[in-house]
Amino acid sequence: AHPDPNDEHYDGMIYVGKHDHDGKRLGFDVDNGIRYIFGTGFDETHKEIEEADLHLHPLQPVHQLPEVNREEELRKRRHKPLSETGPKPFGHVETHELDGGVTPPQVVHVDPFFLDATLVTNKEFGKFVRATYYETEAEKFGWSFVLTSFVDPTSTDVEEADPAAPHWSAVPGAYWRRPEGPKSTYKYREDHPVVHVSHKDAAEYCKWVGKRLPGEREWEAAARAGHYGPSNRTLYSWGDDDSWENSYRHVNLWGPGKFPDENDAKDGWRATNPIKYYPPNKLGFYDMTGNVWEWQRGGK
């Protein structure tokens, strides 16, 4: 038998599941999971979902749009061109061949779960390494990718960027303790999220702390934080405005400069930021957009 979800509490973790009007978690005798619209693609087979999702849009309602312009208007509203340096909308899936394809919008369901409120920091990962003598894959390989504009200009053994990752250079000696290479250090960044961690490294850390990586749909449910649709679905946790003037208050992004060379750190950070620096989403999760890429069970 399932335990009463109201009796379960884990330090630093947040429950994602249905609650009643008094804020109490619903038990397993009813459907207490989360159902929402997943994906950003668009095609005729999912038109009904998209139209229902946008029926209460503050702009011109979908049913009032001329049929000939309807599909294009839907694309503009929910699938605007992506900015390389700006935030990515909920459900965005990279089209790079190594990251898989885009799933058209569909209604999905996830059972209740707990997820850490914050990213794993250098300090926390260091505890794992010291306790287990774990060696990351970057250490075993002897190198890792570093954003080209972050590479020490005096380095002489940096390899050219991979054609499939044009903004990144292979830097010998780069790993989580030396994020930009041998002459860098994670010191004074103990409360920043750990980087240069492979999928295997992340899974091993999770095993050590008695947890697991979240599934893609679980992570998305936590990131949306109640913005499940159809009446309140938004592109980002703070709304639909992705302008730099607005989004930099909510998330660590590259900024208005040209990527990957021009970053004046107007938001205070040229690279990663400490956890809990930006406000959390409505469920209490931090850095669900921006800062660093995050691993899921199926990949990035």
C-alpha positions in Angstrom: 0.0 0.0 0.0 1.1 3.5 -0.7 2.0 5.7 2.3 0.1 8.9 2.9 2.0 11.5 0.8 1.5 14.0 3.5 3.7 12.0 5.8 6.6 12.1 3.4 9.2 14.9 3.8 12.8 15.1 2.6 15.2 17.8 3.3 15.9 20.1 0.4 13.3 18.3 -1.8 9.9 19.5 -3.1 6.8 17.4 -3.7 5.3 17.6 -7.2 1.7 16.3 -7.3 -1.9 17.3 -6.9 -3.1 19.2 -3.8 -6.6 19.9 -2.5 -8.0 23.4 -2.0 -6.4 23.5 1.5 -3.0 22.7 0.2 -3.0 19.1 1.4 -1.5 16.5 -0.8 -4.1 14.2 -2.4 -3.7 10.5 -1.5 -3.2 7.6 -3.9 -6.9 6.6 -3.8 -7.4 9.2 -6.4 -5.5 10.4 -9.5 -2.9 12.6 -7.7 -0.4 12.9 -10.6 0.2 15.9 -12.9 -1.3 16.1 -16.4 -0.1 18.8 -18.8 0.7 19.6 -22.4 4.2 18.5 -23.3 6.2 19.7 -26.4 6.5 22.7 -28.6 6.2 21.2 -32.1 3.1 21.9 -34.2 1.2 19.8 -36.8 -2.4 19.2 -37.9 -2.8 16.2 -35.6 -2.3 18.3 -32.5 -4.2 21.4 -33.7 -7.1 20.7 -31.3 -4.7 20.7 -28.3 -3.1 23.9 -29.3 -6.4 25.7 -30.0 -7.8 24.6 -26.6 -4.6 25.8 -25.0 -4.8 29.2 -26.6 -8.6 29.7 -26.4 -8.2 32.1 -23.4 -5.2 33.8 -24.8 -5.3 37.6 -24.0 -4.7 38.3 -27.7 -7.3 37.6 -30.3 -9.0 34.2 -29.4 -8.1 31.4 -31.8 -11.7 30.8 -32.9 -11.8 34.4 -34.2 -8.7 34.0 -36.4 -9.3 33.5 -40.1 -8.7 29.8 -40.9 -6.1 30.7 -43.6 -4.0 32.5 -41.0 -4.6 30.3 -37.9 -1.7 27.9 -38.1 0.8 30.7 -38.7 -0.6 32.8 -35.8 -0.4 29.7 -33.5 3.3 29.3 -34.5 4.0 33.0 -33.7 2.3 32.9 -30.3 3.8 29.6 -29.0 6.7 28.8 -31.2 8.5 32.0 -31.9 12.1 31.8 -33.4 14.5 30.8 -30.7 17.2 33.2 -29.5 20.7 31.6 -29.1 21.3 33.7 -26.0 17.7 33.9 -24.7 15.6 31.6 -22.6 14.1 28.5 -24.2 10.3 27.9 -23.8 8.8 25.1 -21.9 8.9 21.8 -23.8 11.7 22.9 -26.1 13.8 20.0 -27.4 17.0 20.7 -29.4 17.0 19.4 -32.9 20.6 18.5 -33.0 20.9 14.9 -34.1 22.6 13.9 -30.9 19.8 15.3 -28.8 16.9 13.6 -30.6 13.9 15.1 -32.3 11.0 17.3 -31.3 7.9 15.7 -29.9 4.6 17.3 -31.1 2.4 18.6 -28.3 0.6 15.9 -26.4 -1.1 15.5 -23.0 1.1 13.6 -20.7 0.8 12.3 -17.1 3.4 11.8 -14.3 2.9 10.3 -10.9 3.8 12.3 -7.8 7.5 12.6 -7.0 10.1 14.6 -5.0 12.8 16.6 -6.6 15.7 18.6 -5.2 14.9 22.3 -5.0 18.4 23.3 -6.1 21.2 22.2 -8.4 24.0 20.1 -7.1 26.8 22.5 -6.0 30.6 22.2 -6.1 30.5 21.8 -2.3 28.0 18.9 -2.4 29.7 17.1 -5.3 33.0 17.5 -3.4 31.6 15.6 -0.5 30.7 12.7 -2.8 34.2 12.7 -4.4 36.0 12.7 -1.0 33.8 10.0 0.4 34.1 7.6 -2.6 37.3 8.7 -4.3 35.3 9.0 -7.4 37.0 10.1 -10.6 34.9 11.9 -13.2 35.0 11.0 -16.8 36.6 14.3 -17.6 39.5 13.4 -15.3 39.8 10.0 -16.9 39.8 11.4 -20.4 42.2 14.2 -19.4 40.2 17.0 -21.0 36.7 18.5 -21.3 35.0 21.2 -23.4 35.2 24.8 -22.3 33.4 27.7 -23.9 35.9 29.2 -26.3 35.7 32.8 -24.9 36.4 31.4 -21.4 39.6 29.6 -22.4 42.9 31.1 -21.0 44.5 32.9 -24.0 47.9 31.9 -22.8 47.1 28.2 -23.1 49.1 26.5 -25.9 47.6 23.0 -26.0 44.0 23.8 -26.5 42.5 21.8 -29.4 40.2 23.4 -32.0 36.5 23.3 -31.4 34.5 20.3 -32.6 32.6 21.1 -35.8 29.4 19.8 -34.1 30.1 22.1 -31.1 31.6 25.2 -32.8 31.7 27.4 -29.7 33.5 24.9 -27.5 37.2 24.0 -27.3 38.7 20.8 -25.9 40.9 21.9 -23.0 43.3 19.5 -21.4 43.0 19.4 -17.6 39.6 20.9 -17.5 37.2 19.2 -15.0 34.9 20.2 -12.2 37.7 21.5 -9.9 39.3 23.4 -12.8 36.3 24.6 -14.8 38.2 26.7 -17.4 41.4 24.6 -17.4 44.5 24.0 -15.3 44.9 27.7 -14.3 41.4 28.1 -13.0 39.7 26.9 -9.8 36.3 26.3 -8.3 37.3 28.0 -5.1 35.0 30.9 -4.3 32.4 29.0 -6.4 31.5 26.3 -3.9 27.9 27.4 -4.0 27.7 27.4 -7.8 26.4 24.3 -9.6 29.1 21.7 -10.4 30.1 21.5 -14.1 32.0 19.1 -16.3 29.8 16.3 -15.0 28.8 13.6 -17.5 25.6 11.7 -17.5 27.4 8.7 -15.9 28.9 11.0 -13.2 25.5 12.4 -12.4 24.0 9.0 -12.1 26.8 7.8 -9.8 26.3 10.9 -7.6 22.5 10.2 -7.4 23.2 6.6 -6.4 25.5 7.8 -3.6 22.8 10.1 -2.1 20.1 7.5 -2.6 18.2 9.3 -5.3 17.9 9.1 -9.1 17.9 11.5 -12.1 14.4 12.8 -12.9 12.6 11.7 -16.1 12.1 14.2 -18.8 8.4 14.6 -18.2 9.0 14.8 -14.4 11.5 17.6 -14.8 9.2 19.5 -17.2 6.3 19.2 -14.7 8.6 20.7 -11.9 9.8 23.4 -14.3 6.3 24.5 -15.3 5.3 24.8 -11.6 1.6 24.8 -12.1 1.6 26.4 -15.6 0.1 23.2 -17.1 -2.6 24.7 -19.3 -4.9 25.2 -21.0 -5.8 28.5 -19.3 -2.5 29.4 -17.7 0.2 27.9 -20.0 3.1 30.3 -20.5 6.4 30.1 -22.4 8.4 30.6 -19.2 7.8 30.3 -15.5 7.5 34.1 -15.3 5.2 34.6 -18.3 5.8 35.1 -22.0 8.1 38.1 -22.0 11.6 37.0 -23.0 13.1 40.4 -23.5 16.4 41.0 -21.8 15.1 43.8 -19.8 12.6 41.4 -18.2 14.2 38.0 -18.3 17.5 38.9 -16.6 15.6 39.4 -13.4 14.5 35.8 -13.4 17.3 33.8 -15.0 21.1 33.8 -15.8 21.4 34.3 -19.5 24.2 35.3 -21.8 22.9 38.8 -22.3 22.4 41.2 -25.2 26.0 40.8 -26.5 26.9 38.5 -29.4 27.4 34.9 -28.3 30.0 33.5 -27.5 32.4 36.4 -27.3 30.5 39.5 -26.0 29.3 39.2 -22.4 29.4 42.3 -20.2 27.9 40.5 -17.2 25.1 43.1 -16.8 23.2 40.6 -14.7 26.2 40.2 -12.5 27.4 36.8 -13.9 29.6 36.1 -16.9 29.3 32.3 -16.3 27.5 30.4 -13.6 25.7 31.9 -10.7 25.2 30.7 -7.1 22.2 28.6 -6.4 19.2 30.5 -5.0 20.5 33.8 -6.5 17.5 34.1 -8.8 13.9 33.8 -7.5 12.4 30.3 -7.5 9.4 29.3 -9.6 6.0 28.9 -7.9 6.8 25.4 -6.6 10.1 26.6 -5.1 12.6 25.2 -7.6 15.6 27.2 -8.5 17.5 27.6 -11.9 15.0 25.5 -13.9 15.9 27.9 -16.7 19.4 29.2 -17.5 22.6 28.9 -15.5 23.7 25.4 -16.6 22.4 22.4 -18.6 20.8 19.8 -16.4 20.9 16.0 -16.8 17.7 13.9 -17.0 17.4 10.1 -17.1 17.3 10.2 -20.9 20.0 12.8 -21.4 20.4 16.6 -21.5 
